[in-house]
Amino acid sequence: MAVDYDVVIIGGSPTGRYAATIAAQLGARVALVEPSSGDVEFSQGMSVRGIETAIMPHALTQIGQITQQLGHASQLGIHFLSTDAAGNYGESVQWAEARQWASGVVSNLEEQQSLSVLASKGVDVIVGNGQFQPSPHLAFAVNQRFLRARAYLLATGCRPAIPNVEGLQTVGYVTAAELWQRLNSQEAPKKWAILGGDPVGIQMAQTLNRLGFSITLIVRSSHILPREDLEAVQLVQATLEAEGVRLLTSTSITRVLQMREKKWIQVGNETIEVDEILVAGGQVSHIEALNLAAVGVTLHRRGLRLNEKLQTTNPRIYACGNVSGGYLFANLANYEARIALKNALFFPMYKVNYRHIPLGIFSDPILARVGLTEVQARRQYNPSQIVVLRQYFKSIAAAQLRVEMTGICKLIVRRNGEILGATLVGPQAGELVQVIALAMSQRLRVSAIAQLAAIYPNMSEILEQTAALWHQQRLTSNTRLQDFLESFFNLCRAWSR
C-alpha cells in the first residue's frame, strides 16, 4: 500500500513548523499536524499559542535592558529630564507603551511564520488532535483521516512541570506561557514569587524586577542554573541580587495559602506574601495522548527514549526538540530537527553531536556556553591535561565604553590546544560563543583563536585575549623553552653589537 507523505510532523511547537519548512524546501511531501486543543508548551520562548509566547519574554527583556541603560546613563554624566505633559523624554518607561511595542514585534513575526505561509510553501497543514494507529498499517489518525508516511517526526514540545506543593493547585499559579496575558491584564500583579531557577525563570525574574515589579526567586539547589559553570553562575546570581531580586536558595516550599486577595508561600519558618506565583521549574513531555505505546515507542521519566539518530524505539518514528527532556533551547531543537529529517527522508546515518551546539541563557549579561564546563572536562579527561584560560570583560575597551564590565570568558582546553568548551558571561556573549562553536566544529586549536585580529574597540577582543593566555601558560610551564629563548635572544643581541 502506497504512503501519502514522505514525512508527517506531529507539531505543536515552532520547531515543528521549522521542520516542515525544511522538509518542503528539500522537495519532500510533508504534512504538519497542529493541535486544536489550545494546549501550551513553553521552552525558552516556544509556544503553540504562536509566536507571542515565543518572542514576548525576549521583548520584555529588551525593554528591561533599555530601562537599565537609562539608569546607567547618569554614570556617564548624562541626565534626562523627567517626562512632562509635552512629551519630553524622561527616565521612566511607560508600561502601556512598552506593551504596545512588544505586541507589534509579535504580530510581525506571527505573520511571517503563520500556518498559511507554511501552506503556501507546499506543506499540507492539518489542524486537529490525533494519535498513532498500529494496524493494519502504521498511521497517524486525525480528523477521521489516516496519514501514512515513510517516517514520522514528533515535535510536540512540553508543558510546565508543576511542583507537588500543598495548596498550589488550589491557590493557583501562572506558567511562563501565560505570563504575558497576566501582565497585560488591567490589574497586573505587583509582587511575584518565581518558583524554579531554570533559564526562563532567571530571565523573567530579572526582567520583571527591572520593570518595577517586586520579585522573589525560590530555588531548591544551592545556586541557580546548577548545570552551568559555577564561576559564571555566581556572576549572574550576584547581578540579580544587586539589582534587587530577592533570591532564596536551598529552599523548599512547604505549602501555599490564600488569605483575602493575597497568596502566601511558606518556606521553612518564613511566610512570603505575594500577588502572583510564576512556575518556572522545568518541563515534562506533552505526548501522552499520541498512543505511542501501541506502536512500540518507549518512554522514560523525562521523555522519549531516543538513539543518536533521534529514532525512538520504533525506527520509523523520530523526535526532536523538547520531547526528550532537559533544558529547552530553540537552536538545539532546530539542530535536532535537521538531523532527524535527514535520517527520516534519506538514510538513517546521521548522529547528533551536542558538543558543538552553543546554548544561551538570556540573563543580562547573557550566559552562553558551548561544549564542556570545567567540572565536566576534569571528569572526562585526566585533570592534569586540562588548562583553564580566563579573562574578564573589564579589561576590554569596548566593555568600558559601554559601561558593561561585568563578565568573564573561560576557555577549557587540553594541553595539546584542543578546545573542549567555553563559557562566557558578558555583553554580546551569545554572539561571541558562536566563534568558539565554529572553531570546535572545525577542530581548530585554541591558537587559531589567539591569532584573531579583533576589530578595536570590540567585544570580540575578549576571545583573542583569552586564547592568547594559552601561549603564556605553555611558556611559563616549559623551563626548557624559557632557557632556549633566553639563550637565543642573548645570542641575537651579541651578534647585533
KEKOLVO-95601 format. One line per 10 residues: number of its first residue (from 1); for each residue x, y, z of C-alpha. Coordinates in pm, 1 decimal. Example, Ala and Ser with C-alpha at 12.3 -4.5 7.8 and 13.67 -1.06 7.14 Angstrom:
! residues 2
1	1230.0 -450.0 780.0 | 1367.0 -106.0 714.0
END
This chain:
! residues 497
1	0.0 0.0 0.0 | 142.0 338.8 -104.5 | 215.4 603.1 155.7 | 66.6 953.5 143.4 | 370.1 1150.3 259.7 | 744.6 1128.1 292.6 | 715.3 1257.2 648.3 | 430.6 1351.0 880.1 | 529.6 1600.7 1150.0 | 323.7 1597.4 1467.4
11	368.7 1957.8 1571.4 | 257.5 2193.2 1842.5 | 583.1 2388.4 1866.7 | 771.1 2634.1 1644.4 | 1025.9 2355.2 1596.0 | 755.2 2158.0 1417.3 | 690.4 2446.8 1180.8 | 1063.4 2487.1 1125.0 | 1096.0 2117.3 1041.3 | 801.0 2135.3 799.9
21	964.7 2426.6 620.7 | 1296.4 2241.0 584.4 | 1125.1 1925.2 455.6 | 926.9 2125.1 198.3 | 1241.5 2304.2 80.7 | 1400.4 1963.8 16.6 | 1109.2 1875.0 -210.1 | 956.0 1616.3 22.0 | 583.9 1566.7 53.0 | 512.6 1671.7 411.3
31	212.8 1706.4 639.4 | 215.1 1910.4 960.0 | -43.7 1820.8 1224.1 | -108.1 2113.0 1459.2 | -316.7 2051.8 1774.5 | -650.6 2226.1 1800.9 | -696.7 2197.8 2178.9 | -506.5 2515.4 2268.0 | -254.7 2322.6 2478.3 | 53.9 2524.1 2551.7
41	418.7 2441.3 2567.3 | 686.4 2691.6 2660.6 | 1051.8 2625.1 2602.7 | 1298.3 2909.7 2609.0 | 1019.7 3107.3 2445.5 | 835.6 2846.6 2234.5 | 457.7 2805.4 2240.5 | 176.9 2653.1 2037.6 | -21.6 2966.8 2104.3 | 201.2 3117.8 1839.0
51	498.0 3341.8 1832.4 | 350.3 3557.5 2109.3 | 480.1 3329.3 2381.3 | 794.7 3263.7 2178.1 | 911.6 3620.7 2146.1 | 740.5 3801.7 2432.2 | 996.9 3705.1 2701.7 | 1275.6 3841.1 2483.1 | 1078.1 4155.5 2402.4 | 1022.4 4211.9 2774.5
61	1393.1 4153.3 2836.2 | 1479.5 4414.0 2572.3 | 1253.1 4666.9 2745.3 | 1416.6 4583.7 3078.4 | 1762.9 4635.1 2930.0 | 1666.5 4975.1 2792.3 | 1534.3 5072.1 3134.9 | 1862.4 4960.6 3291.0 | 2069.2 5154.0 3034.6 | 1874.6 5470.6 3106.3
71	1964.3 5428.9 3470.7 | 2333.2 5376.0 3383.1 | 2342.3 5696.3 3178.9 | 2391.7 5902.9 3493.6 | 2722.5 5720.7 3549.4 | 2848.1 5886.3 3231.0 | 2726.3 6228.3 3340.8 | 2422.1 6206.9 3111.9 | 2098.4 6311.1 3278.4 | 1740.9 6304.8 3148.7
81	1466.3 6547.3 3230.2 | 1152.4 6393.8 3376.0 | 878.4 6319.3 3121.8 | 628.6 6601.9 3110.6 | 291.0 6671.5 2951.1 | 460.3 6797.8 2634.9 | 612.2 6453.9 2577.1 | 973.7 6535.3 2654.2 | 1196.1 6234.8 2716.9 | 1242.9 6109.0 3068.8
91	1398.8 5819.0 3253.0 | 1076.0 5628.3 3308.0 | 948.9 5360.0 3073.2 | 571.2 5363.3 3031.2 | 441.6 5008.3 3071.0 | 147.9 5059.9 2830.2 | 378.8 5188.4 2557.0 | 623.4 4905.0 2615.7 | 344.0 4650.5 2578.7 | 228.7 4811.9 2256.0
101	577.6 4793.2 2106.7 | 620.1 4428.9 2210.7 | 282.0 4338.6 2062.9 | 385.6 4496.4 1732.7 | 700.5 4283.5 1716.3 | 498.0 3970.4 1791.4 | 239.6 4049.8 1523.2 | 507.4 4087.9 1256.9 | 671.4 3757.6 1346.1 | 340.1 3572.9 1371.4
111	257.7 3681.5 1017.6 | 594.9 3562.2 887.0 | 561.9 3217.6 1046.6 | 189.5 3153.4 1017.1 | 30.3 2827.5 906.1 | -93.6 2995.6 588.5 | 266.4 3079.2 493.6 | 360.2 2715.0 553.4 | 73.8 2600.8 331.5 | 193.2 2832.1 53.8
121	530.2 2653.7 68.8 | 367.4 2319.1 -5.3 | 310.1 2189.1 346.7 | -18.3 2005.9 398.9 | -133.3 2170.8 723.1 | -386.3 1970.2 925.9 | -534.0 2118.8 1244.4 | -665.4 1859.7 1486.1 | -581.4 1619.1 1766.0 | -480.3 1269.6 1668.0
131	-294.3 955.7 1767.7 | -93.8 672.4 1618.7 | -267.2 359.5 1491.1 | -62.3 36.7 1470.5 | -278.5 -164.8 1234.1 | -338.2 -261.2 966.5 | -50.6 -26.8 881.8 | 133.6 234.4 1089.2 | -53.7 562.1 1051.7 | -143.6 880.6 1234.5
141	-518.5 919.0 1272.7 | -653.8 1274.3 1278.9 | -986.5 1428.3 1169.9 | -1112.4 1086.9 1052.1 | -809.5 1054.1 823.3 | -525.1 804.1 840.4 | -197.6 973.8 745.0 | 51.0 716.6 617.7 | 412.4 814.9 571.6 | 757.3 670.6 528.7
151	850.8 833.7 859.3 | 702.3 1044.1 1139.1 | 861.9 1326.6 1336.7 | 744.4 1423.8 1685.1 | 788.7 1794.5 1757.2 | 517.1 1842.6 2015.3 | 720.2 2017.9 2282.2 | 648.5 2009.2 2654.1 | 430.0 2155.1 2922.6 | 548.2 2305.7 3252.1
161	632.3 2066.3 3534.0 | 420.2 2174.6 3829.3 | 579.9 2107.0 4168.2 | 385.3 1894.6 4414.6 | 330.7 2162.1 4678.0 | 38.3 2158.4 4918.4 | -216.9 2421.9 4822.5 | -52.6 2530.4 4495.7 | -324.1 2391.1 4269.1 | -597.2 2538.4 4490.0
171	-443.7 2884.9 4517.3 | -346.0 2897.0 4151.1 | -35.6 2999.6 3961.0 | 86.1 3130.2 3626.6 | 311.0 2942.2 3383.1 | 561.7 3113.1 3156.7 | 327.4 3066.6 2859.6 | 54.5 3258.7 3043.2 | 276.3 3535.4 3176.3 | 214.3 3789.1 2901.1
181	-162.6 3764.2 2932.3 | -135.7 3808.9 3308.8 | 84.1 4115.8 3273.7 | -146.8 4252.7 3008.0 | -445.4 4240.2 3239.8 | -592.9 4557.0 3383.8 | -468.4 4474.7 3733.8 | -122.4 4329.0 3674.8 | 21.4 4175.6 3995.6 | 297.4 4381.4 4157.9
191	461.6 4124.3 4385.1 | 571.9 3796.7 4229.0 | 725.4 3473.7 4351.8 | 904.7 3269.3 4086.3 | 942.9 2900.0 4164.9 | 1242.5 2737.9 3997.9 | 1575.6 2856.9 3866.0 | 1561.9 2731.9 3506.6 | 1667.3 2968.6 3223.4 | 1318.3 3112.2 3173.4
201	1277.5 3172.0 3546.7 | 1609.3 3358.9 3562.8 | 1525.2 3568.2 3258.3 | 1181.4 3663.5 3386.0 | 1299.5 3734.7 3741.6 | 1549.9 3991.1 3619.5 | 1323.1 4143.1 3355.5 | 1018.6 4185.6 3579.3 | 1237.4 4332.6 3851.2 | 1371.7 4590.8 3606.6
211	1018.7 4678.9 3500.8 | 929.5 4771.1 3856.9 | 778.1 4450.2 3991.5 | 884.2 4303.0 4325.7 | 1042.4 3961.0 4267.3 | 1132.1 3671.6 4496.9 | 1309.3 3384.0 4322.3 | 1293.2 3049.1 4504.4 | 1519.4 2756.8 4403.1 | 1586.8 2420.8 4565.3
221	1955.6 2397.5 4471.9 | 2239.2 2587.2 4636.9 | 2256.4 2823.2 4338.1 | 2071.2 2897.3 4016.9 | 2145.3 2709.3 3692.7 | 2316.0 2409.1 3854.8 | 2420.1 2260.8 3518.8 | 2634.4 2558.9 3425.2 | 2983.2 2669.4 3525.8 | 2973.3 2778.8 3890.0
231	3204.8 3077.0 3842.7 | 2984.5 3210.0 3563.1 | 2662.7 3139.2 3751.9 | 2788.8 3330.7 4053.7 | 2828.7 3640.5 3835.7 | 2469.5 3612.3 3712.2 | 2340.3 3543.9 4062.0 | 2527.9 3839.9 4207.7 | 2385.8 4064.4 3935.1 | 2029.8 3954.9 4012.9
241	2072.4 4024.6 4383.3 | 2246.8 4358.1 4322.4 | 1953.9 4471.3 4108.5 | 1703.3 4389.2 4381.0 | 1582.2 4034.6 4310.2 | 1536.2 3850.1 4637.1 | 1694.3 3507.6 4590.3 | 1617.8 3215.9 4820.9 | 1847.9 2917.9 4750.3 | 1844.7 2568.3 4902.1
251	1480.7 2637.7 4977.0 | 1184.3 2403.0 4967.1 | 827.4 2529.0 4975.5 | 612.3 2372.6 5245.0 | 272.8 2494.9 5129.3 | 82.8 2777.2 4961.5 | -213.6 2957.3 5116.6 | -473.4 3210.7 5002.7 | -581.1 3476.0 5251.2 | -803.1 3758.3 5134.6
261	-660.5 3866.8 4796.7 | -300.9 3768.2 4873.5 | -111.1 3444.5 4823.7 | 122.8 3325.4 5097.3 | 415.8 3090.8 5041.8 | 558.3 2909.1 5342.3 | 931.7 2838.8 5317.3 | 1082.2 2699.6 5635.1 | 993.4 2929.1 5922.7 | 911.9 3220.2 5692.5
271	592.9 3310.0 5507.3 | 616.1 3527.4 5195.9 | 325.2 3741.6 5078.3 | 284.2 3779.8 4700.2 | 19.9 3877.1 4447.2 | 102.5 3601.8 4199.0 | 316.4 3288.6 4157.0 | 509.5 3203.0 3840.4 | 610.1 2838.0 3799.7 | 935.1 2806.2 3601.9
281	1096.7 2487.9 3725.1 | 1128.1 2260.9 3422.7 | 908.2 2078.8 3174.1 | 759.4 1738.8 3102.8 | 684.9 1583.4 2764.7 | 346.8 1657.7 2613.7 | 293.5 1327.7 2431.0 | 50.5 1128.8 2647.5 | -241.2 1135.5 2401.2 | -47.4 1008.4 2098.7
291	-91.9 635.2 2172.3 | 282.5 580.0 2140.8 | 294.6 261.3 2344.9 | 70.3 89.3 2091.2 | 325.8 149.1 1815.6 | 626.5 34.2 2016.2 | 764.5 368.1 2141.0 | 926.6 350.2 2486.0 | 922.3 640.9 2728.8 | 1142.5 717.6 3027.6
301	1089.8 953.2 3317.9 | 1195.8 1269.7 3136.7 | 1052.5 1195.3 2794.1 | 1112.6 974.3 2492.0 | 1394.8 724.2 2470.4 | 1598.2 822.0 2162.4 | 1914.2 690.2 1999.8 | 2192.6 903.0 1848.9 | 1999.4 922.8 1522.6 | 1695.9 1062.2 1708.7
311	1492.3 749.5 1641.9 | 1250.9 626.9 1904.1 | 1226.7 254.8 1975.2 | 1007.7 244.6 1663.0 | 1266.3 321.5 1391.3 | 1011.2 495.3 1167.9 | 921.8 747.2 1439.0 | 1174.1 1023.4 1510.9 | 1164.0 1303.4 1763.3 | 1326.9 1643.0 1810.3
321	1318.0 1933.3 2048.5 | 1162.4 1932.6 2388.0 | 1009.6 1585.0 2393.4 | 1329.7 1426.2 2528.7 | 1352.1 1643.3 2844.3 | 1623.7 1875.2 2973.8 | 1674.6 2248.7 2928.3 | 1478.6 2380.1 2632.9 | 1661.3 2582.3 2368.8 | 1522.8 2676.4 2027.6
331	1853.7 2644.8 1841.2 | 1914.3 2299.6 1990.2 | 1564.8 2185.7 1888.4 | 1614.9 2313.2 1532.2 | 1951.4 2134.3 1510.4 | 1782.6 1810.7 1614.0 | 1507.3 1869.3 1357.3 | 1764.1 1891.6 1077.2 | 1937.9 1569.9 1186.4 | 1608.3 1383.5 1228.9
341	1479.8 1494.5 887.7 | 1795.8 1385.9 706.9 | 1764.8 1043.3 866.4 | 1391.1 1019.4 806.4 | 1392.3 1136.6 444.8 | 1714.4 977.7 322.1 | 1921.2 718.1 508.2 | 1946.5 689.8 890.1 | 2319.6 754.1 909.1 | 2346.3 1094.0 1076.7
351	2413.2 1124.3 1450.3 | 2369.8 1417.8 1684.5 | 2679.4 1579.4 1832.0 | 2584.7 1824.6 2104.1 | 2945.7 1915.7 2183.1 | 2945.5 2192.4 1920.7 | 2598.4 2337.5 1981.4 | 2603.8 2667.7 2175.8 | 2343.3 2745.4 2439.9 | 2236.1 3086.0 2563.3
361	2060.3 3188.1 2885.2 | 1906.4 3531.6 2848.3 | 2006.1 3692.6 3171.2 | 2175.4 4031.0 3149.4 | 2462.7 3985.3 3099.7 | 2392.5 3676.2 2891.6 | 2540.5 3342.7 2996.9 | 2647.7 3141.8 2690.6 | 2819.2 2805.6 2673.6 | 2941.9 2554.0 2420.6
371	3094.4 2214.5 2493.6 | 3212.3 2109.1 2837.8 | 3228.7 2309.5 3157.5 | 3545.6 2298.3 3367.4 | 3396.5 2037.5 3603.5 | 3277.6 1817.2 3316.1 | 3614.9 1834.3 3142.3 | 3805.3 1729.5 3455.4 | 3569.0 1434.0 3496.6 | 3607.4 1313.0 3138.2
381	3979.3 1373.0 3092.4 | 4295.0 1350.0 3300.0 | 4277.1 1664.1 3516.4 | 4648.5 1729.7 3461.9 | 4577.0 1766.1 3089.0 | 4312.1 2036.0 3135.8 | 4404.7 2402.7 3103.5 | 4155.5 2672.9 3203.5 | 4201.1 3011.8 3038.8 | 4003.4 3303.9 3180.7
391	3983.3 3673.1 3102.7 | 3747.8 3939.2 3237.1 | 3541.5 4182.9 3032.4 | 3661.1 4473.9 3245.1 | 3991.9 4453.3 3056.1 | 3816.3 4517.5 2721.5 | 3795.5 4874.1 2592.5 | 3453.3 4819.8 2432.6 | 3311.6 4698.0 2765.5 | 3442.6 5007.1 2942.5
401	3296.1 5235.2 2676.0 | 2956.0 5070.4 2714.4 | 2976.4 5061.8 3094.0 | 2915.9 4685.9 3078.1 | 3222.6 4549.2 3250.2 | 3066.9 4257.3 3439.3 | 3165.5 3934.6 3273.4 | 3411.8 3653.4 3220.0 | 3533.9 3439.1 2932.9 | 3652.8 3087.1 3017.3
411	3808.2 2854.0 2762.1 | 3856.9 2490.2 2857.9 | 4136.9 2333.3 2651.6 | 4365.8 2032.8 2657.8 | 4740.4 2077.6 2671.7 | 4759.2 1998.3 2301.0 | 4541.7 2301.7 2227.9 | 4213.9 2117.6 2161.4 | 3915.8 2328.5 2267.6 | 3680.5 2129.4 2489.4
421	3438.6 2404.9 2581.1 | 3378.9 2768.0 2661.4 | 3157.8 2962.4 2898.9 | 3102.3 3335.0 2866.7 | 2908.2 3579.0 3079.2 | 2908.1 3929.1 2945.0 | 2778.0 4169.8 2681.0 | 2724.0 4000.6 2342.2 | 2822.2 3663.1 2489.3 | 2556.2 3496.9 2274.0
431	2729.1 3616.7 1956.8 | 3083.4 3560.9 2081.2 | 3025.5 3197.2 2173.8 | 2936.8 3123.8 1811.1 | 3301.2 3181.7 1716.2 | 3415.2 2916.1 1962.8 | 3139.9 2679.5 1847.5 | 3254.9 2714.2 1486.3 | 3617.9 2661.6 1584.7 | 3524.3 2345.3 1774.3
441	3313.2 2209.7 1488.6 | 3606.4 2263.3 1250.3 | 3852.5 2114.0 1502.7 | 4058.7 2430.3 1521.1 | 4307.3 2464.0 1807.5 | 4297.7 2745.7 2058.2 | 4597.9 2900.7 1880.4 | 4368.5 2983.9 1587.4 | 4150.5 3194.7 1819.0 | 4461.3 3367.1 1956.1
451	4553.1 3476.1 1603.2 | 4228.7 3668.7 1556.1 | 4286.9 4035.0 1477.4 | 3974.5 4163.0 1650.3 | 3830.5 4499.5 1547.7 | 3916.3 4757.3 1811.7 | 3728.4 4852.1 2017.5 | 3503.1 4548.1 2000.8 | 3377.6 4282.0 2240.3 | 3535.9 4006.4 2028.9
461	3871.3 4120.3 2168.1 | 3788.8 3910.8 2475.8 | 3828.1 3591.5 2269.5 | 4166.7 3692.6 2136.4 | 4295.1 3792.2 2480.0 | 4168.8 3475.5 2648.2 | 4310.7 3242.4 2383.2 | 4646.7 3422.7 2394.9 | 4682.8 3312.4 2756.8 | 4741.0 2957.6 2631.0
471	5078.0 3056.4 2484.1 | 5170.8 3232.9 2808.0 | 5083.5 2928.0 3016.6 | 5282.5 2699.1 2786.4 | 5584.2 2924.4 2817.7 | 5551.3 2952.3 3196.2 | 5533.1 2575.2 3241.8 | 5815.8 2491.0 2998.2 | 6151.2 2573.7 3160.0 | 6346.1 2428.1 2866.2
481	6169.3 2661.9 2625.6 | 6237.1 2955.7 2857.5 | 6608.1 2868.1 2872.1 | 6621.9 2830.5 2494.6 | 6456.4 3167.3 2433.4 | 6685.2 3339.4 2683.2 | 6993.3 3194.7 2511.8 | 6857.0 3277.8 2168.2 | 6793.6 3642.7 2246.7 | 7129.2 3677.8 2421.9
491	7295.6 3542.3 2111.0 | 7098.4 3774.6 1883.9 | 7193.2 4077.0 2092.6 | 7560.1 3976.7 2089.6 | 7562.4 3946.1 1709.5 | 7399.2 4290.7 1676.8 | 7685.8 4477.0 1850.2
END
